[in-house]
């Protein structure tokens, strides 16, 4: 019995040992599987964090971001793009102050060659790239020559240079280069009736260079501007790609845009509020080719600066380009545009005064009263007439010489006055013509139109000269019925602009009179216009004129003033609509003057070479 018990206990113990061994084996399997799974999961997680690949290469990913940011008004012309097989970029890799230049090519979704991580010791790499590849100019500078003809999509695409830059770690497996526009785009929207034969050109510099390292653009030394033909997206929308640059040269002179319709050409200057054409941005310009009054654009005058025939003077360069002098500085350079810095006075004054100084050979005249108005206080009309006569004598010189050869001196007791010099403190009676008027009228008031005709043909209408038996200095050719100067009194907006354009188109000089220009309750004052600026609708917006008063305190005692022309509702019962008025320039503090000086009349002086030709048909 005892033995049997032992055997039973042994078998029980053996069974327990087998069970324990089995459990231990299963536990080992679970532990092994757990460890394996953990290692596998750790491997996956590590791979995702480091973005490493088995090749040890830095893979390029390149995208095009083709949106143009607006520098003024923006057209929603955004989008993205991609590269095509065969495209090449120039890539600059900067590492520890050293440069490596590569030209990866895109094919089958990859850029090759790729960059090997082991080639760079720096923990950070700086990458920059250009598309397309450009001619080399120095170590990191590349040459740009934009196409002058951008009338096709292909040509304009060739002007669209792209730049990208990024940083990468040597342990990275990929880096994204986001390419954007390195140039500037101009978009012109035409409104109104656009003629089928319209041709547009954009003024810009086409030669420059771009840094492969930073994407910055520089214009070529002594870069000249040329006219670029834009791409016509539709009948009313044009685009052109230009170099990033300073925009101020396009505020005046040739301007920015030139439109040609048939034989008519008009240039548009850039608005002065736009100071630069920035990289990657777009400037949108809206041009209205329909005038609210006439129904048609005046292509001959809109956005133009016009000078009286024979005047040789620089166009207004824009306020930001004016030479600035302290108030009270009167001795300045000749033949320049300038302004006085009233804002620098103490206390500051808001006055904005802009002038063009006289220069020998400029073709315009500024006959002035004496500093203290001795013997000429009421002779503004004669000073204005003298300006016009000096101009008339100069541009009829060949006929006058023929007249003198044919008829000799008109009067035995005096010579014809002609000499003109710039006024100085020492020579305040600087015009022989004006001196003749002063001696003939003894400080009497009158009108400039009558003064011009009287000097030439002896017509005494509305004049009371003290000189007797005077029939003009050209009475052998010009009768009293041959009008050289004509007065226009209706100064409505329409009539004023019509008369001004007549003068510029038909080689006429321009005198004018204005109410209370010389001060409150001073009546009509006579002056002379030598140039004008026209707005986008073809209406006079500014005039350049000389004032024969206050010559002692104007630059060089001989200069033109720039004034605004504004149009306000007529207060004259007989005339309806808008009337032309002179107004001082907007104040330098941004406010607008309220005092207006209505135009009362214009005087247009014709060279009357039709009459001269009849008298001397052999002259050409």
VOBA-914158 format. One record per residue (C-alpha): residue in three letters; x negated, y, z negated. Coordinates in steps of 0.001 Angstrom, whole numbers, plus 500000, padded with zeros to 6 digits. Layout:
N
ALAXYZ...
//
This chain:
620
UNK500000500000500000UNK497212502249499119UNK495363501581502419UNK498411502267504434UNK498783505611502793UNK495254506553503691UNK495751505705507330UNK498930507741507493UNK497197510770505984UNK494303510459508445UNK496632510414511409UNK498446513483510103UNK495133515320509686UNK494044514321513224UNK497318515625514632UNK496903518923512852UNK493359519268514186UNK494554518687517788UNK497266521288517390UNK494765523782516013UNK492320523147518874UNK495106523657521415UNK496101526974519836UNK492509528174519789UNK492129527420523525UNK495297529386524367UNK494158532338522273UNK490810532415524139UNK492632532431527474UNK494849535346526387UNK491853537272525100UNK489988536671528363UNK492971537707530447UNK493476540817528307UNK489852541796528656UNK489936541218532429UNK493084543272532838UNK491662546021530691UNK488493546124532733UNK490509546192535951UNK492655549055534670UNK489615550980533511UNK488040550547536935UNK491126551955538686UNK491380554920536349UNK487712555803536765UNK488010555673540534UNK490981558101540572UNK489259560626538307UNK485985560848540209UNK487410560567543711UNK484357558594544680UNK484073556449547744UNK481762553585548497UNK479705555593551073UNK478462558279548659UNK479467560997551207UNK481090564388550777UNK484028564237553186UNK485208567498554789UNK488889568309554989UNK489624571381557145UNK492987573149557478UNK494029576324559310UNK496113578858557413UNK497331581073560224UNK499407583634558377UNK498572587312558908UNK498938589402555774UNK500526592780556364UNK498470595932555889UNK501518598063556602UNK504655596531558102UNK504656592772558579UNK506228590624561253UNK507092587187559892UNK504781585293562183UNK503358582860559633UNK502371579250560026UNK499737576601559611UNK497654574757562124UNK495354571829562529UNK492172571027564374UNK492042568951567544UNK489651566242568676UNK486479567800570003UNK486672570952567838UNK483350571963566288UNK482652574266563371UNK479405575762562152UNK478922574846558506UNK476531576468556058UNK475701574480552905UNK473968576503550203UNK472213574565547440UNK469588575912544999UNK468976578942547228UNK468373576778550289UNK470533576780553428UNK471456573862555609UNK473181574506558951UNK475382571807560462UNK477853571586563346UNK480412568940562362UNK482795567736565070UNK486374566617564570UNK487390563255566065UNK490001560658565086UNK490930562516561935UNK487358562847560639UNK484555565424560631UNK481174563958561403UNK478500563903560265UNK479566563837556627UNK477403565219553835UNK475424562779551698UNK475697563499547983UNK472175562345547410UNK470778565051549698UNK471536567790547166UNK470069568187543713UNK472310571071542663UNK475401570275540676UNK477302572847542780UNK477334573386546517UNK478550576493548313UNK480079575776551710UNK481152578330554354UNK482138577824557955UNK483118579574561181UNK485352578447564017UNK484540578566566854UNK480736578341566906UNK479267581759567777UNK475869582841569142UNK473211583234566467UNK471982586670565377UNK469447586208562597UNK469576583607559856UNK473220583858558820UNK474603586512561205UNK476592585500564275UNK477421587655567312UNK481010588612568176UNK482129589794571608UNK485926589980571723UNK487609589593575115UNK488821592835576693UNK491564590918578483UNK493851589296575902UNK496860589058578186UNK496983585238577974UNK497421583057574905UNK494163581307575711UNK492195584572575846UNK493734585874572644UNK493065582569570885UNK489418583027571843UNK489388586304569910UNK490854584704566779UNK487711583844564798UNK488374581802561630UNK486343581690558416UNK486472579412555355UNK484472578973552172UNK484625576677549150UNK482615575218546274UNK482006571515545640UNK480272569317543041UNK477602566877544124UNK479704564116542594UNK482794564975544659UNK483735562817547578UNK485704565490549483UNK486082569238549769UNK488810571310551432UNK487860574209553709UNK490921576437554206UNK490303578478557377UNK491872581932557702UNK491656584861560120UNK488404586825560036UNK489688589427562510UNK492539591980562350UNK495705591861564435UNK497769594784565682UNK501376594202566668UNK503199596875568668UNK506986596817568793UNK508560598961571509UNK512061600214570885UNK514514601651573334UNK514412601304577103UNK511114599683578121UNK510225600211581813UNK509364597102583814UNK506128598664585109UNK504807599667581693UNK501145598858581088UNK499695598970577560UNK496083599205576379UNK494589599292572863UNK491479601285571995UNK488886599442569887UNK485301598280569433UNK484714594776570824UNK481087594085569828UNK479959593215566333UNK478632590486564057UNK479992588264561291UNK478241586737558301UNK478406582930558215UNK477816583214554473UNK480567585725553493UNK482790586277556555UNK482111590040556475UNK482174591812559843UNK479893594637560978UNK480296596724564128UNK477330596819566472UNK474990599795566198UNK476196602667568382UNK479277600604569193UNK481471602260571779UNK485218601838572031UNK486951600387575047UNK490531599733576167UNK491794596186575511UNK494735594646577324UNK497051593009574738UNK499099589825574892UNK502737590411575808UNK504842588140573595UNK508068589427575102UNK509372592553576816UNK509069594637573658UNK506313593006571579UNK502562593125572164UNK499702591803570043UNK495956592345570140UNK493124591033567972UNK490403593510567022UNK487397593678564721UNK488018594765561109UNK486900598409560985UNK487516601960559835UNK490759603255561383UNK490099607004561118UNK488502607356564606UNK491909606475566052UNK493773609279564253UNK492848611716567035UNK490906612004570284UNK491755609182572677UNK494001607675570020UNK494780603979569551UNK497396603094572183UNK497656604094575830UNK500813603524577844UNK500906603865581614UNK504103604022583630UNK503477604690587292UNK501222607745587457UNK502111608918583931UNK499720608169581070UNK500285608870577380UNK498095608127574370UNK499327607521570822UNK497163608378567836UNK497262606189564742UNK499210607444561757UNK496835609054559261UNK498256606940556429UNK496420603926557894UNK492759604254556916UNK491361600825557827UNK491975597628559758UNK491313594906557178UNK490166591339557728UNK492943588771557949UNK495669591410557983UNK498110592798560520UNK499109596369561281UNK502525596684562895UNK503337599830564859UNK506827600682566048UNK507042602984569073UNK510385604422570067UNK510494604962573812UNK513818606709573723UNK514317610322572725UNK517491611066570801UNK518145614181572871UNK517109613410576434UNK517691609670576472UNK514233609079577977UNK510725609199576592UNK508578612095577794UNK505554610011578675UNK503594613094579663UNK503605614750576239UNK504556612388573413UNK501770612022570851UNK499526614283572900UNK497231617198572062UNK497367619799574820UNK495223622867575403UNK495922625867577562UNK494285625553580972UNK490565626293580835UNK490183625891577077UNK487207623730576093UNK487724622849572443UNK487574619746570203UNK490875618072569370UNK492042618223565780UNK490137615329564111UNK492494614679561195UNK492426616305557775UNK490101613674556307UNK487448614530558924UNK487483618290558413UNK484477620098556996UNK485546621678553707UNK484352625115552582UNK484976627041549418UNK487508629848549741UNK485722633087550558UNK483079631491552781UNK483587633232556145UNK480210632765557848UNK480400629184559105UNK479367627037562044UNK480866627892565433UNK483147625549567349UNK484210623324564438UNK487397622363562641UNK487349623192558934UNK489542623682555899UNK489335625817552773UNK489376624050549399UNK492059626023547621UNK492466623055545288UNK489007623791543847UNK489875627318542787UNK490630628177539183UNK493475627907538730UNK493968625512541686UNK496214626731544503UNK498312624402546664UNK497562626234549945UNK496325624084552843UNK494507626194555479UNK492883624612558570UNK490938626468561269UNK488991626010564490UNK486154628519564881UNK485342630316568117UNK482286629343570149UNK480753630832573291UNK482298629121576325UNK485295627698574428UNK487699629350576868UNK490004631004574323UNK489994634567573043UNK490749636196569713UNK491087639960570032UNK491469641326566506UNK492470644556564876UNK489760646350562908UNK489294645354559256UNK491066648447557912UNK493517648733560851UNK491989652059561936UNK493911653169565012UNK495408649736565658UNK497811648918562813UNK500792648654565199UNK498858647141568099UNK499396643417567531UNK501209643232570881UNK498214644800572658UNK495764642424570946UNK497866639436572048UNK498161640875575574UNK494383641397575660UNK493779637713574837UNK495994636704577744UNK494373639203580111UNK490839638043579291UNK491959634493580130UNK493629635660583350UNK490533637581584485UNK488251634611583808UNK490266632078585804UNK490891634438588718UNK487210635409588945UNK486658634411592580UNK489735636368593690UNK488761639413591641UNK485305639404593212UNK486940639259596645UNK489296642075595608UNK486377644275594547UNK484555643547597804UNK487655644456599794UNK488935647497597904UNK486139648681595655UNK486726650284592258UNK490391651031591604UNK489896654389589843UNK487115656932590188UNK487308658046586579UNK487059654629584879UNK485891651094585378UNK488101648054584857UNK487600646801581266UNK486588643137581032UNK483867642556578441UNK484621640358575421UNK482369639312572542UNK483039637668569215UNK484116640098566540UNK481571640901563829UNK481522643275560876UNK479238645534562889UNK481239645217566111UNK484914645375565171UNK485931646860568534UNK484706643835570434UNK487129643694573379UNK486992646285576156UNK490517645324577223UNK491925645838573724UNK489972649110573425UNK491616650280576655UNK495068649536575214UNK494234651377571992UNK493109654466573856UNK496145654344576169UNK498870653868573530UNK497479655486570363UNK498721652902567860UNK502230652584569298UNK504254649408569012UNK505458647569572132UNK505505644036573644UNK502785641726574943UNK504656640634578089UNK504949644215579269UNK501320644901578367UNK500003642101580604UNK502071643185583616UNK501190646860583110UNK497451646091583074UNK497702644153586360UNK500413645863588423UNK501224649098586546UNK504819648170585583UNK505754650548582717UNK508966648780581667UNK509581649405577929UNK506125650998577633UNK505026654571576898UNK501330654851577824UNK499523658144577441UNK497294657496580442UNK498726659135583601UNK498831657953587191UNK497986654389586310UNK499227651676588689UNK497390648696587244UNK493945647387588114UNK495117645195591007UNK497777647332592664UNK496475646569596188UNK497594642946595821UNK500218642965593029UNK503302645133593255UNK505421646057590236UNK507843643324591253UNK505152640635591117UNK505571639310587621UNK502485637805586059UNK503887637530582514UNK507441636379581779UNK509233636578578419UNK511469633737577171UNK513753634718574307UNK515962631709573647UNK513921629745571098UNK516215626754570724UNK514363623474570247UNK515136622451573811UNK514161625751575396UNK511056626223573278UNK509713622785574199UNK510667623176577840UNK508735626460578028UNK505686625115576209UNK505498622113578535UNK505892624401581550UNK502825626320580376UNK500663623227579915UNK501770621593583166UNK501451624689585324UNK498277626322583993UNK499865629189582093UNK498639630973578963UNK500984631395575992UNK501745634409573848UNK504493634457571248UNK506170636602568625UNK507458635540565223UNK509651637190562589UNK508014638227559313UNK504833636292559953UNK502779639223558655UNK504820639338555455UNK508305639924554109UNK510273642575556022UNK507412643165558490UNK509522642421561559UNK508136640873564726UNK504437640042565002UNK502703639102568309UNK500146636275568468UNK498592633847570984UNK498854630048571244UNK495887628125572695UNK496845624522571906UNK499584622248570550UNK500220618752569203UNK503307616840570359UNK505139614200568316UNK506351610743569372UNK509459612241570991UNK507414614708573037UNK508326617781570955UNK505827620355569717UNK504825619443566153UNK501821621745565535UNK500383624791567285UNK496895626314567283UNK497080630098567467UNK495015633184566698UNK496312635950564458UNK495021639482565106UNK495689640526561495UNK493375639746558556UNK490337639244560760UNK488058640243557872UNK488996637125555871UNK489191634476558586UNK486241632181559426UNK483648633999561579UNK486271636732562214UNK487359634602565199UNK489322631398564712UNK492507629459565403UNK495020628556562720UNK496832625189562709UNK500521625531561737UNK503500623201561652UNK506494623692563973UNK509837622762562414UNK513348622854563832UNK516281624108561738UNK519901624902562442UNK520439628198564222UNK521764631188562295UNK522356633079565555UNK526018632872566597UNK525168632868570306UNK522780629898569980UNK523901626511568706UNK521747623680567459UNK518146623644566243UNK515744626573566468UNK511919626545566532UNK510112627941563483UNK506527628266562321UNK505661626933558878UNK502419626711556958UNK500895623232556546UNK502125620897553824UNK500530621919550555UNK497508619999549290UNK499517618832546267UNK501999617014548517UNK504804619579548331UNK506225621360551371UNK506339625144551921UNK509815626611552159UNK509014629868553960UNK509761629746557693UNK508746632170560442UNK511220631907563348UNK509884632127566885UNK511508635129568517UNK510019634791572022UNK507332633224574183UNK505248634998576817UNK504032632798579663UNK501236634213581816UNK500815632776585300UNK497558633073587231UNK499717633842590275UNK497225632283592633UNK500020632009595163UNK499821635786595523UNK496029635747595520UNK496014633116598260UNK498215635241600475UNK495814638144600044UNK492645636046600495UNK493604632927602447UNK489992632073603179UNK489186631358599551UNK489455627807598282
//
